[in-house]
Amino acid sequence: MNESIDVMVNGETRTVARGATLLELLRALELDPAPWVVEHNRTIVRRPRLGDVTVPRATRSSWCIS
């Protein structure tokens, strides 16, 4: 079983641990989650849910952190 997956973040491929949360993804990118907005396929993920939402492996999944 592969321990990591590739995801697209802001148009760039990133490797993250399988099952990582959005909060863990932000930390892996060395970003403080407080000033950032995370969007998944045009839906905003609210800051309180960042630690609950896992990064899915999907062929048509895109993440925007701005």
GILIN-V590679 format. One record per residue. PSI is psi in whole degrees, 0 to 359 (999 if undefined). NEAR is the number of other C-alpha atoms within 12 Angstrom. D_FIRST is the distance of its C-alpha to the first C-alpha in whole Angstrom. Layout:
PSI | NEAR | D_FIRST
PSI | NEAR | D_FIRST
//
This chain:
133 | 6 | 0
132 | 10 | 4
351 | 11 | 6
162 | 17 | 9
158 | 22 | 11
133 | 25 | 14
157 | 30 | 17
121 | 26 | 21
118 | 25 | 23
39 | 18 | 27
2 | 12 | 26
141 | 14 | 24
130 | 15 | 20
147 | 22 | 19
127 | 21 | 15
162 | 28 | 14
140 | 22 | 12
131 | 21 | 10
6 | 23 | 13
146 | 26 | 15
167 | 24 | 19
325 | 39 | 21
318 | 31 | 23
323 | 24 | 20
314 | 36 | 20
317 | 30 | 24
322 | 18 | 24
330 | 17 | 21
4 | 19 | 24
43 | 11 | 27
132 | 18 | 28
125 | 19 | 30
341 | 25 | 30
312 | 16 | 33
4 | 12 | 35
150 | 22 | 32
131 | 25 | 32
127 | 32 | 28
134 | 24 | 28
114 | 27 | 26
50 | 19 | 27
18 | 13 | 31
126 | 14 | 30
132 | 21 | 31
115 | 27 | 28
143 | 20 | 31
318 | 22 | 31
341 | 15 | 31
357 | 17 | 27
325 | 27 | 25
352 | 20 | 24
335 | 17 | 23
123 | 22 | 22
153 | 24 | 18
113 | 34 | 17
155 | 25 | 16
109 | 22 | 14
145 | 15 | 17
334 | 11 | 19
54 | 11 | 22
130 | 21 | 21
146 | 26 | 23
138 | 31 | 24
124 | 25 | 28
115 | 30 | 28
999 | 18 | 32
//
